[in-house]
Amino acid sequence: MKKKGENAMSRITMTPEEERELLLVLERYLPDLEIEMADTDSREFLHALKEREKFMMELIKRLKGVVS
């Protein structure tokens, strides 16, 4: 059974400054994530980190298109 709004797409409105700050936060966290992936021995955790990296890279790409 699906929860209410499970497939609904959420939207958030941000100012240009908020968009730039979010992009900065994501870009600064990415190297830490890569270090964490290199240091983990757990395949499950590594898979989760790779999924997070994929998500973050896509979000960074989208934000760069807006911020540019």
DSSP file (Angstrom, degrees, kcal/mol; ACC not computed):
  #  RESIDUE AA STRUCTURE BP1 BP2  ACC     N-H-->O    O-->H-N    N-H-->O    O-->H-N    TCO  KAPPA ALPHA  PHI   PSI    X-CA   Y-CA   Z-CA
    1    1 A M              0   0    0      0, 0.0     2,-0.3     0, 0.0     0, 0.0   0.000 360.0 360.0 360.0 131.7    0.0    0.0    0.0
    2    2 A K        -     0   0    0      1,-0.1     2,-0.1     5,-0.0     3,-0.1  -0.578 360.0-122.1 -84.5 143.7    1.4    3.4   -1.0
    3    3 A K    >   -     0   0    0     -2,-0.3     3,-2.2     1,-0.1     4,-0.3  -0.474  44.5 -80.1 -78.5 155.3    1.5    6.2    1.5
    4    4 A K  T 3  S+     0   0    0      1,-0.3    -1,-0.1    -2,-0.1     0, 0.0  -0.344 117.1   5.7 -56.8 126.5   -0.3    9.5    0.7
    5    5 A G  T >  S+     0   0    0     -2,-0.1     3,-0.7    -3,-0.1    -1,-0.3   0.568  85.8 135.8  78.0   9.4    1.9   11.6   -1.6
    6    6 A E  T <  S+     0   0    0     -3,-2.2    -2,-0.1     1,-0.3    -1,-0.0   0.866  81.0  31.0 -60.7 -38.2    4.5    8.8   -2.1
    7    7 A N  T 3  S+     0   0    0     -4,-0.3    -1,-0.3     2,-0.1     2,-0.2   0.405  95.4 113.7 -99.8   1.4    4.6    9.4   -5.9
    8    8 A A    <   -     0   0    0     -3,-0.7     2,-0.5     1,-0.1     0, 0.0  -0.486  68.0-124.9 -74.4 142.5    3.9   13.1   -5.8
    9    9 A M        -     0   0    0     -2,-0.2     2,-0.2     1,-0.0    -1,-0.1  -0.772  23.3-145.7 -89.9 127.1    6.6   15.4   -6.9
   10   10 A S        -     0   0    0     -2,-0.5     2,-0.4     2,-0.0    -1,-0.0  -0.589  11.0-159.8 -88.5 153.5    7.5   18.0   -4.3
   11   11 A R        -     0   0    0     -2,-0.2     2,-0.4     2,-0.0    -2,-0.0  -0.981   5.9-168.6-132.6 146.1    8.6   21.5   -5.3
   12   12 A I        -     0   0    0     -2,-0.4     2,-0.5     2,-0.0    -2,-0.0  -0.999  14.8-141.3-134.1 137.9   10.5   24.1   -3.3
   13   13 A T        +     0   0    0     -2,-0.4     2,-0.3     0, 0.0    -2,-0.0  -0.872  25.6 179.5-101.6 127.6   11.0   27.7   -4.2
   14   14 A M        -     0   0    0     -2,-0.5    -2,-0.0     3,-0.0     0, 0.0  -0.924  27.9-119.0-126.7 151.2   14.4   29.2   -3.4
   15   15 A T     >  -     0   0    0     -2,-0.3     4,-2.3     1,-0.1     5,-0.2  -0.421  38.8-104.8 -74.9 162.0   15.9   32.5   -3.9
   16   16 A P  H  > S+     0   0    0      0, 0.0     4,-2.3     0, 0.0     5,-0.2   0.880 124.3  53.7 -56.4 -37.3   19.0   32.7   -6.1
   17   17 A E  H  > S+     0   0    0      2,-0.2     4,-2.4     1,-0.2     5,-0.2   0.910 108.0  49.3 -64.3 -41.5   21.1   33.1   -3.0
   18   18 A E  H  > S+     0   0    0      2,-0.2     4,-2.5     1,-0.2    -1,-0.2   0.890 110.0  51.7 -64.4 -39.3   19.6   29.9   -1.5
   19   19 A E  H  X S+     0   0    0     -4,-2.3     4,-2.3     2,-0.2    -2,-0.2   0.923 110.9  47.5 -62.3 -44.8   20.3   28.0   -4.8
   20   20 A R  H  X S+     0   0    0     -4,-2.3     4,-2.3     2,-0.2    -2,-0.2   0.906 112.8  49.0 -63.2 -42.0   23.9   29.1   -4.7
   21   21 A E  H  X S+     0   0    0     -4,-2.4     4,-2.5     2,-0.2    -2,-0.2   0.901 110.7  49.7 -66.2 -41.1   24.3   28.1   -1.1
   22   22 A L  H  X S+     0   0    0     -4,-2.5     4,-2.5     2,-0.2    -1,-0.2   0.921 111.1  49.9 -62.8 -43.3   22.7   24.7   -1.6
   23   23 A L  H  X S+     0   0    0     -4,-2.3     4,-2.6     1,-0.2    -2,-0.2   0.915 110.7  50.2 -60.4 -43.3   25.0   24.1   -4.6
   24   24 A L  H  X S+     0   0    0     -4,-2.3     4,-2.1     2,-0.2    -2,-0.2   0.914 110.4  49.5 -61.8 -44.3   28.0   25.1   -2.4
   25   25 A V  H  X S+     0   0    0     -4,-2.5     4,-1.9     2,-0.2    -2,-0.2   0.929 112.7  47.1 -61.3 -46.5   27.0   22.8    0.4
   26   26 A L  H  X S+     0   0    0     -4,-2.5     4,-1.7     1,-0.2    -2,-0.2   0.919 112.8  48.6 -62.7 -44.4   26.6   19.9   -2.0
   27   27 A E  H  < S+     0   0    0     -4,-2.6    -1,-0.2     1,-0.2    -2,-0.2   0.849 112.0  49.4 -66.6 -33.4   29.9   20.5   -3.8
   28   28 A R  H  X S+     0   0    0     -4,-2.1     4,-0.5    -5,-0.2    -1,-0.2   0.824 111.9  48.2 -74.7 -30.8   31.7   20.8   -0.4
   29   29 A Y  H  X S+     0   0    0     -4,-1.9     4,-2.0    -5,-0.2     3,-0.5   0.790  93.9  77.2 -78.5 -28.3   30.2   17.5    0.9
   30   30 A L  H  X S+     0   0    0     -4,-1.7     4,-2.1     1,-0.2    -1,-0.2   0.869  91.2  50.9 -55.2 -45.7   31.0   15.5   -2.3
   31   31 A P  H  > S+     0   0    0      0, 0.0     4,-2.0     0, 0.0    -1,-0.2   0.885 109.5  52.2 -61.6 -35.8   34.7   15.0   -1.6
   32   32 A D  H  X S+     0   0    0     -4,-0.5     4,-2.4    -3,-0.5    -2,-0.2   0.891 108.2  51.5 -63.9 -38.7   33.9   13.7    2.0
   33   33 A L  H  X S+     0   0    0     -4,-2.0     4,-2.3     2,-0.2    -1,-0.2   0.899 108.0  51.5 -64.4 -40.7   31.4   11.2    0.5
   34   34 A E  H  X S+     0   0    0     -4,-2.1     4,-1.9     2,-0.2    -1,-0.2   0.886 110.1  49.2 -64.5 -38.9   34.1   10.0   -1.9
   35   35 A I  H  X S+     0   0    0     -4,-2.0     4,-1.7     2,-0.2    -2,-0.2   0.918 109.8  51.7 -64.7 -43.4   36.5    9.5    1.0
   36   36 A E  H  X S+     0   0    0     -4,-2.4     4,-1.1     1,-0.2    -2,-0.2   0.895 108.7  51.3 -60.3 -40.9   33.8    7.6    2.9
   37   37 A M  H  < S+     0   0    0     -4,-2.3     3,-0.4     1,-0.2    -1,-0.2   0.900 110.1  49.2 -63.7 -40.1   33.2    5.3   -0.1
   38   38 A A  H  < S+     0   0    0     -4,-1.9    -1,-0.2     1,-0.2    -2,-0.2   0.810 113.8  46.9 -68.6 -29.1   36.9    4.6   -0.3
   39   39 A D  H  < S+     0   0    0     -4,-1.7    -1,-0.2    -5,-0.1    -2,-0.2   0.603  89.9  99.1 -90.6 -12.5   37.1    3.8    3.4
   40   40 A T     <  -     0   0    0     -4,-1.1    -3,-0.0    -3,-0.4    -4,-0.0  -0.507  44.6-172.8 -83.2 145.4   34.1    1.5    3.8
   41   41 A D        +     0   0    0     -2,-0.2     2,-0.6     5,-0.0    -1,-0.1   0.508  60.6  97.0-104.7 -11.3   34.3   -2.3    3.9
   42   42 A S     >  -     0   0    0      1,-0.2     4,-2.6     2,-0.0     5,-0.2  -0.700  58.9-158.2 -86.6 121.0   30.6   -2.9    3.8
   43   43 A R  H  > S+     0   0    0     -2,-0.6     4,-2.5     2,-0.2    -1,-0.2   0.893  94.7  51.1 -63.9 -39.4   29.2   -3.6    0.4
   44   44 A E  H  > S+     0   0    0      2,-0.2     4,-2.2     1,-0.2    -1,-0.2   0.930 112.4  45.5 -64.0 -44.9   25.7   -2.5    1.4
   45   45 A F  H  > S+     0   0    0      2,-0.2     4,-2.5     1,-0.2    -2,-0.2   0.905 112.0  52.2 -65.5 -40.8   26.9    0.7    2.8
   46   46 A L  H  X S+     0   0    0     -4,-2.6     4,-2.5     2,-0.2    -2,-0.2   0.910 108.4  51.2 -60.9 -42.6   29.1    1.3   -0.3
   47   47 A H  H  X S+     0   0    0     -4,-2.5     4,-2.2     2,-0.2    -1,-0.2   0.928 110.6  48.6 -59.9 -44.9   26.0    0.8   -2.5
   48   48 A A  H  X S+     0   0    0     -4,-2.2     4,-2.1     1,-0.2    -2,-0.2   0.897 111.8  49.4 -62.7 -40.5   24.0    3.3   -0.4
   49   49 A L  H  X S+     0   0    0     -4,-2.5     4,-2.6     2,-0.2    -1,-0.2   0.887 109.3  51.6 -66.8 -38.5   26.8    5.8   -0.7
   50   50 A K  H  X S+     0   0    0     -4,-2.5     4,-2.5     2,-0.2    -2,-0.2   0.887 109.4  50.2 -65.3 -38.4   27.1    5.3   -4.4
   51   51 A E  H  X S+     0   0    0     -4,-2.2     4,-2.3     2,-0.2    -1,-0.2   0.900 111.1  49.1 -64.6 -39.8   23.4    5.9   -4.7
   52   52 A R  H  X S+     0   0    0     -4,-2.1     4,-2.9     2,-0.2    -2,-0.2   0.913 110.4  50.7 -65.0 -42.5   23.7    9.1   -2.7
   53   53 A E  H  X S+     0   0    0     -4,-2.6     4,-2.8     2,-0.2     5,-0.2   0.924 110.1  49.9 -61.3 -44.0   26.6   10.2   -4.8
   54   54 A K  H  X S+     0   0    0     -4,-2.5     4,-2.0     2,-0.2    -1,-0.2   0.924 112.5  47.3 -59.3 -45.9   24.6    9.6   -8.0
   55   55 A F  H  X S+     0   0    0     -4,-2.3     4,-2.3     1,-0.2    -2,-0.2   0.927 113.4  48.1 -61.3 -46.0   21.7   11.6   -6.5
   56   56 A M  H  X S+     0   0    0     -4,-2.9     4,-2.9     1,-0.2    -2,-0.2   0.896 109.4  52.3 -64.9 -40.9   24.0   14.5   -5.5
   57   57 A M  H  X S+     0   0    0     -4,-2.8     4,-2.3     1,-0.2    -1,-0.2   0.898 110.9  47.8 -63.0 -40.2   25.7   14.7   -8.8
   58   58 A E  H  X S+     0   0    0     -4,-2.0     4,-2.4    -5,-0.2    -1,-0.2   0.915 113.0  48.0 -66.4 -42.1   22.4   14.9  -10.6
   59   59 A L  H  X S+     0   0    0     -4,-2.3     4,-2.8     2,-0.2    -2,-0.2   0.907 111.1  50.7 -65.6 -41.7   21.2   17.6   -8.2
   60   60 A I  H  X S+     0   0    0     -4,-2.9     4,-2.6     2,-0.2    -2,-0.2   0.924 110.2  50.5 -60.0 -44.8   24.4   19.5   -8.6
   61   61 A K  H  X S+     0   0    0     -4,-2.3     4,-1.4     1,-0.2    -2,-0.2   0.920 112.5  46.4 -59.1 -45.2   24.1   19.4  -12.4
   62   62 A R  H  X S+     0   0    0     -4,-2.4     4,-1.1     1,-0.2    -2,-0.2   0.909 112.5  49.6 -66.0 -41.8   20.5   20.7  -12.2
   63   63 A L  H  X S+     0   0    0     -4,-2.8     4,-3.1     1,-0.2     3,-0.5   0.886 106.2  56.0 -66.2 -37.5   21.4   23.5   -9.8
   64   64 A K  H  X S+     0   0    0     -4,-2.6     4,-1.9     1,-0.2    -1,-0.2   0.851 104.2  54.9 -62.5 -32.9   24.3   24.6  -12.0
   65   65 A G  H  < S+     0   0    0     -4,-1.4    -1,-0.2    -5,-0.2    -2,-0.2   0.804 115.0  39.2 -67.6 -29.1   21.8   24.9  -14.8
   66   66 A V  H  < S+     0   0    0     -4,-1.1    -2,-0.2    -3,-0.5    -1,-0.2   0.869 118.1  46.1 -85.7 -41.4   19.7   27.2  -12.6
   67   67 A V  H  <        0   0    0     -4,-3.1    -3,-0.2     1,-0.2    -2,-0.2   0.809 360.0 360.0 -74.8 -32.0   22.5   29.2  -10.9
   68   68 A S     <        0   0    0     -4,-1.9    -1,-0.2    -5,-0.3    -2,-0.1   0.504 360.0 360.0 -53.8 360.0   24.6   29.8  -14.1
